[in-house]
Amino acid sequence: IEVCLDVADVTPHSCMLAEGWNLVSWNVDTDIDDIMSVLESIEPCLETVMGFEQGALTFDASLPQFSDLWSVDHLSGYWVKVSCDVELTVMGTPVPETTPIPVTEGWNLVSYLPANSLPTATALSSIHDDLIVALGYDAGSGLTYVPSQGEFNDLDDMMSCFGYWVKVTQDGMLVYPSGSDSAPAFKADDMLASSLSKSELTPTTSWMNIYAQNLSVDGSQVVKGTEIRAYNEEDALVGLYTMEENGKFGFMPIYGDDIQTQTVDGMKSGEQFYLTVDGIKTNERFTWNGSASKQEILSLSAKGTEDNLPTTFGLSQNYPNPFNPTTTISFSLPQSGNAQLEVFNLLGQKIKTIFDGQADAGLNTVTWDGTNNSGQTVASGIYFYRLTADNYSDTKKMTLLK
């Protein structure tokens, strides 16, 4: 029996990286997209990788526990910081240079797929009508191409090994021109651009990161599900993050201003920003130190002024959930007052009053140890907890495992 296997050639794609920051991409499809596998050749010198998919993503070799960029591919460009001059070699199957690259309204960080350089106007002809600006980076200098600027542009050509920022007016497909009649092309309709729900936050091409390993507000640990927001001095939203672990968040990008727009949509170097925790304004002020910098947040305080108080009542999801044997529940009040936090079983019977008394304005945190009002340990299963305060009432579900 004769068996024929059509195995695509795996070839190396090599690029020289200079010490410091490099804006890179590759035109081979790797078998595994894990960041450490793809960038294995520069691992001894690797410090930071920054990506962008409708928002900032960061891998920091010194803080992997806070990193959120773990997968890299041939359709995107990446900022890569290395501590020495080094050759990046990515092993994979060559991809057709006409492979469509989805772009969404606003900023996109894209790869360059052709093997040969092309004039920028030619390379980006498929999105010309929607293109606002394209940015490159080479030898420590930024390069710019604006379709209407002609002789003032300095991003004259696009080249292999480089990544590029492109800003467009609407969702679409970037398809580089074919340099060979035999190169197979995919139909753009076969690939749909991913879309995120529009929000009041405007991601830009520059950001610093903040993070916390055990965040507390006024001595109380902040729990999973809490929304952290960052605002500049004009109260414009410049960062947003929902905590995925108890006490821990980040990396949370704090976006810089987009100089390509007339409006102020981010931070400028040296400006200060503040944080809110589930709508509660905190007292601390932090300085935006420029793109790619990072800062750890140790603790926050929210007492002292009326501006720090939430404007509505709130009940957070308990954490951990499921839990054994204890769990933490947080709730917030716009002003101090009487509050009750009670636990019920599936039959609607009240088994525990966790809190009953005068609660502070702002964030309040209590712990349930899985016992009833008689001090006996309750059975595993689903329970409900209800907050009652003034005319407000809210109920959430939690699960006790043993």
Stockholm file with secondary structure:
# STOCKHOLM 1.0

chainA/1-402         IEVCLDVADVTPHSCMLAEGWNLVSWNVDTDIDDIMSVLESIEPCLETVMGFEQGALTFDASLPQFSDLWSVDHLSGYWVKVSCDVELTVMGTPVPETTPIPVTEGWNLVSYLPANSLPTATALSSIHDDLIVALGYDAGSGLTYVPSQGEFNDLDDMMSCFGYWVKVTQDGMLVYPSGSDSAPAFKADDMLASSLSKSELTPTTSWMNIYAQNLSVDGSQVVKGTEIRAYNEEDALVGLYTMEENGKFGFMPIYGDDIQTQTVDGMKSGEQFYLTVDGIKTNERFTWNGSASKQEILSLSAKGTEDNLPTTFGLSQNYPNPFNPTTTISFSLPQSGNAQLEVFNLLGQKIKTIFDGQADAGLNTVTWDGTNNSGQTVASGIYFYRLTADNYSDTKKMTLLK
#=GR chainA/1-402 SS CCCCCCCCCCEEEEEEECSEEEEECCSEECSCCBHHHHTGGGTTTEEEEEEESSSEEEEETTCGGGCCCCBCCTTBCEEEEESSCEEEEEEEEECCTTCCEEECSEEEEECCCCSSCEEHHHHTGGGGGGEEEEEEEETTEEEEECTTTGGGCCCCEECTTBCEEEEESSCEEECCCCSCTTSCCCCGGGSCCCCCCCCSCCCCSCEEEEEESSCEETTEECCTTCEEEEEETTCCEEEEEECCBTTBEEEEEEEBCCTTSSSCCSBCTTCEEEEEETTEECSCCEECCCTTCEEECCCBCCCSSGGGSCSSCEECCCBSSSBSSCEEEEEEESSCEEEEEEEECTTSCEEEEEEEEEECSEEEEEEECSBCTTSCBCCSEEEEEEEEETTEEEEEEEEECC
#=GC SS_cons         CCCCCCCCCCEEEEEEECSEEEEECCSEECSCCBHHHHTGGGTTTEEEEEEESSSEEEEETTCGGGCCCCBCCTTBCEEEEESSCEEEEEEEEECCTTCCEEECSEEEEECCCCSSCEEHHHHTGGGGGGEEEEEEEETTEEEEECTTTGGGCCCCEECTTBCEEEEESSCEEECCCCSCTTSCCCCGGGSCCCCCCCCSCCCCSCEEEEEESSCEETTEECCTTCEEEEEETTCCEEEEEECCBTTBEEEEEEEBCCTTSSSCCSBCTTCEEEEEETTEECSCCEECCCTTCEEECCCBCCCSSGGGSCSSCEECCCBSSSBSSCEEEEEEESSCEEEEEEEECTTSCEEEEEEEEEECSEEEEEEECSBCTTSCBCCSEEEEEEEEETTEEEEEEEEECC
//
